[in-house]
Amino acid sequence: MPKKFFGKIKPFFKSLCLLVLVLVLSLGSADSALAARSGGRIGGGSFRTSPAPTRTYAPPGGGGYGYGGGYGYGGGGIGFPFLLPFLGFGGFGSLFTILVFIAIANFLVKAVRGSGAEGELASVDPTRASVARVQVGLLADARELQTELNQLAHSADTATAEGRAELLQEASLALLRHPEYWVYGAAEAQQTAIASAEAKFNQYALGERSKFAEETLSNYNNQLRESPKALTSASGDLSTEVRDGGGEYILVTLVVGALNRLELPAINDTDDLRQALRQIGSVGSDRLLAVEVLWTPQAEGDTLTTNDILAYYPNLKLV
């Protein structure tokens, strides 16, 4: 009798187990959807840059300073006859001698400045570049930071080198203004040939963007895109949930491509993180090739939990 009974309910039991499994998977998927992380993105730039210009000095008129052209015997250069007034010969008078002395002194000053500029330009190697990344994890109480980043996304000029340099500086300053909320940090920089720098930059940027379920606010090369659920407006208002501390963390990433060498300290404490932010934020428009500022969460109601930090940002260190 018991065997017959269990034989009858066995199909029902299997169906019940299958139903429970489906419910568990469905609830798990729904929970993942509820925990989706939105993201914001600001940036632009290009690694296709022409070599830095070189500067050479050519005397006016193409003449040299000798017996060629200019002043002296037979239209010669600035030679011994021209300098005879200094020795008391030539009869040009003291006033003319003073004028000649001033002209020569002026030429020597310009020559020295010109050689200094050439040395400075020579130190810029247009074939080498650095790709750097700085990440900061802050407590979600730093709601002013989200407001600043949202406003930057609406106002930043990401189509020009000067605008991108200003964006990088403002984003770095926004992070530097909130050290009391810093929890995590990371920084790294790699030097490479200009030909392979773009691939490394894209690797950093795409790696961070892939962690977003959706980019709800984006301003890339002055192309502004905003999702209807974006946690932003012209005034930078925040949702009730974020104001009440519903989210746990805000994660901001700065990715930079720059000419020449850019070094960043290893992050072990807040002093290291502060130094890294200052160094990456000080890259000028003459060196900056490309920049991306990425942050999560961005949309209303989204949160970034401790488990998210551990799962998606294992490189971060406590500061």
C-alpha positions in Angstrom: 0.0 0.0 0.0 2.7 2.6 0.9 4.5 1.7 -2.3 1.4 2.2 -4.4 0.7 5.5 -2.6 4.2 6.9 -3.2 4.0 5.7 -6.8 0.9 7.8 -7.3 2.3 10.9 -5.7 5.8 10.7 -7.3 4.8 12.6 -10.5 3.1 15.2 -8.4 6.2 15.5 -6.2 8.4 15.9 -9.3 6.2 18.7 -10.6 6.3 20.4 -7.3 10.1 20.3 -7.2 10.2 21.7 -10.7 7.8 24.5 -9.8 9.9 25.4 -6.7 13.1 25.5 -8.9 11.5 27.8 -11.4 10.3 30.1 -8.6 13.8 30.2 -7.1 15.4 31.0 -10.4 12.8 33.6 -11.2 13.1 35.3 -7.9 16.9 35.3 -8.3 16.7 36.9 -11.7 14.2 39.5 -10.3 16.6 40.2 -7.4 19.5 40.7 -9.9 17.3 43.1 -11.9 16.4 45.1 -8.8 20.2 45.4 -8.0 21.1 46.6 -11.5 23.7 49.3 -11.4 23.3 52.4 -13.6 26.2 54.5 -14.7 27.2 57.9 -15.9 29.9 58.7 -18.4 31.6 62.0 -19.5 34.6 62.2 -21.8 36.1 62.3 -25.3 39.3 62.7 -27.2 41.5 61.0 -29.8 44.8 59.3 -29.9 45.3 60.2 -33.6 47.6 63.2 -32.9 50.3 64.7 -35.1 53.9 64.9 -33.8 54.8 67.9 -31.6 56.2 70.8 -33.6 59.9 71.5 -33.6 61.3 75.1 -33.5 64.3 76.3 -35.4 65.7 79.8 -35.5 66.4 81.4 -38.9 67.9 84.9 -38.9 65.8 87.5 -40.7 66.7 88.0 -44.3 68.4 84.6 -44.4 71.8 86.2 -43.8 74.5 85.0 -41.5 76.8 87.0 -39.1 80.1 87.3 -40.8 81.3 88.7 -44.1 78.2 87.6 -46.0 75.3 90.1 -46.0 74.2 93.0 -43.8 76.7 95.5 -42.4 80.4 95.8 -43.1 82.7 96.0 -46.1 80.9 95.5 -49.4 77.6 94.7 -47.6 79.2 92.0 -45.5 77.8 90.6 -42.2 78.4 91.9 -38.6 82.1 91.6 -38.7 85.2 93.4 -37.4 84.4 96.7 -39.2 81.0 96.8 -37.5 82.6 96.3 -34.1 85.4 98.9 -34.6 83.4 101.6 -32.7 83.8 99.6 -29.5 87.6 99.9 -30.0 87.5 103.6 -30.8 87.8 103.3 -34.5 85.3 104.0 -37.2 84.1 107.4 -36.1 80.5 106.6 -35.6 80.2 108.3 -32.3 79.3 107.1 -28.8 75.5 107.2 -29.4 75.7 104.8 -32.3 78.0 102.5 -30.3 75.4 102.3 -27.5 72.6 101.4 -30.0 74.8 98.7 -31.5 75.5 97.3 -28.1 71.8 97.2 -27.2 71.0 95.5 -30.5 73.6 92.8 -29.9 72.5 92.3 -26.3 68.9 91.9 -27.4 69.9 89.3 -30.0 71.8 87.3 -27.4 68.8 87.3 -25.0 66.5 86.1 -27.8 69.0 83.4 -28.8 69.2 82.1 -25.2 65.3 82.0 -24.9 65.0 80.3 -28.3 67.4 77.5 -27.3 65.5 77.0 -24.0 62.2 76.6 -25.9 63.8 74.2 -28.3 65.0 72.1 -25.3 61.5 72.1 -23.8 59.9 71.0 -27.1 62.6 68.3 -27.6 61.6 66.8 -24.2 58.2 66.0 -25.6 58.2 62.6 -27.3 55.1 62.4 -29.5 55.6 58.6 -30.0 55.2 57.8 -26.3 52.1 57.9 -24.1 50.7 57.0 -20.7 47.3 55.5 -19.9 46.2 55.9 -16.2 43.3 55.0 -14.1 42.3 56.3 -10.6 39.2 54.9 -8.8 37.6 56.1 -5.6 34.9 54.4 -3.6 32.9 56.7 -1.4 30.1 56.3 1.1 26.7 57.1 -0.5 26.3 60.0 1.9 28.5 62.0 -0.5 25.4 63.0 -2.4 26.9 66.4 -3.3 29.4 64.5 -5.5 26.6 62.9 -7.6 25.1 66.4 -8.0 28.5 67.8 -9.2 29.0 64.9 -11.7 25.5 65.2 -13.0 26.0 68.9 -13.6 29.3 68.3 -15.2 27.7 65.9 -17.7 25.3 68.7 -18.8 27.8 71.5 -18.9 31.2 70.0 -19.9 32.7 70.8 -23.4 34.0 67.4 -24.3 34.7 68.2 -28.0 37.8 70.4 -27.4 41.1 69.7 -25.7 40.7 72.6 -23.3 37.2 71.5 -22.4 38.4 67.9 -21.7 41.2 69.2 -19.5 38.8 71.4 -17.5 36.5 68.3 -17.1 39.4 66.2 -15.7 40.4 69.0 -13.4 36.8 69.6 -12.1 36.1 65.8 -11.6 39.4 65.5 -9.7 38.5 68.5 -7.6 35.0 67.1 -6.9 36.6 64.0 -5.5 39.3 65.9 -3.5 36.5 67.9 -1.8 35.0 64.8 -0.2 37.9 63.0 1.6 35.7 62.3 4.6 33.7 59.9 2.5 36.6 58.0 1.0 36.5 54.2 1.7 38.3 52.5 -1.2 40.9 53.6 -3.7 43.1 52.3 -6.6 45.5 53.8 -9.1 47.7 52.6 -11.9 49.5 54.0 -14.9 51.2 52.3 -17.8 53.7 53.8 -20.3 53.4 52.6 -23.9 53.9 53.5 -27.5 51.3 55.9 -28.9 50.2 53.3 -31.4 49.1 50.9 -28.6 47.9 53.5 -26.0 44.4 53.7 -27.5 43.8 50.0 -27.1 44.9 50.2 -23.4 42.7 53.2 -22.8 39.7 51.4 -24.4 40.4 48.4 -22.3 40.2 50.4 -19.1 37.1 52.4 -20.2 35.1 49.4 -21.6 36.0 47.3 -18.5 34.3 49.9 -16.3 31.3 50.5 -18.6 30.6 46.8 -18.8 29.9 46.8 -15.1 26.9 49.1 -15.7 23.6 47.6 -16.5 22.7 50.8 -18.3 24.4 54.2 -19.0 21.6 56.5 -17.9 23.6 59.7 -18.5 26.3 60.2 -21.0 28.2 63.2 -22.6 30.9 61.9 -24.9 32.4 64.2 -27.5 29.5 66.7 -26.8 26.8 64.0 -27.6 24.5 64.2 -24.6 22.3 61.2 -23.9 20.0 60.9 -20.9 17.7 58.0 -19.9 14.2 58.9 -18.5 15.2 57.3 -15.2 18.4 59.2 -14.9 19.0 60.6 -11.4 19.7 64.1 -12.7 18.2 67.4 -13.8 19.6 70.9 -14.5 19.4 71.6 -10.8 21.0 68.2 -9.8 18.1 67.1 -7.6 18.6 63.7 -5.9 16.0 61.0 -5.3 14.5 60.4 -1.9 16.1 57.0 -1.5 19.6 58.4 -2.0 18.9 61.4 0.3 17.9 58.9 2.9 21.0 56.9 2.5 19.4 54.0 0.6 22.6 53.4 -1.3 25.8 52.3 0.3 28.6 53.4 -2.0 29.4 55.6 -5.0 32.3 54.4 -7.3 34.0 57.0 -9.5 36.7 56.1 -12.1 39.0 58.5 -14.0 40.6 57.1 -17.1 43.3 59.3 -18.9 45.5 59.0 -21.9 48.3 61.5 -22.0 51.5 62.2 -24.0 54.8 61.3 -22.3 55.3 59.8 -18.8 52.6 59.9 -16.1 53.3 58.2 -12.8 50.9 57.5 -10.0 51.5 56.3 -6.5 50.3 52.9 -5.3 47.3 53.4 -3.1 47.7 52.4 0.6 46.1 55.3 2.4 44.3 58.6 1.9 47.5 60.5 1.4 48.4 58.3 -1.6 44.9 58.7 -3.0 45.0 62.4 -2.6 48.4 62.6 -4.4 47.1 60.4 -7.3 44.0 62.6 -7.8 46.2 65.7 -7.9 48.6 64.2 -10.4 46.0 62.9 -12.8 43.9 66.1 -12.5 46.9 68.3 -13.4 47.4 66.9 -16.9 47.2 69.9 -19.2 45.4 70.2 -22.6 48.7 70.1 -24.4 49.3 66.6 -23.2 45.8 65.2 -22.7 44.8 62.8 -25.5 41.6 61.4 -24.1 39.6 61.2 -20.8 36.6 59.4 -19.4 34.9 60.0 -16.1 32.6 57.1 -15.1 30.5 56.7 -12.0 27.9 54.4 -10.5 25.2 54.4 -9.4 23.6 57.2 -11.4 19.9 56.5 -11.8 17.2 57.0 -9.2 16.8 54.1 -6.8 20.0 52.2 -7.8 22.5 51.2 -5.2 26.0 49.9 -5.0 26.5 47.4 -2.1 29.5 46.0 -0.4 28.9 42.7 -2.3 29.0 44.7 -5.6 32.3 46.3 -4.6 33.9 42.9 -3.7 32.5 41.2 -6.9 33.2 43.9 -9.5 36.1 45.9 -8.1 38.5 43.4 -6.5 41.4 45.8 -7.2 40.2 48.4 -4.7 42.0 48.8 -1.4 40.6 50.2 1.9 42.0 53.6 2.6 
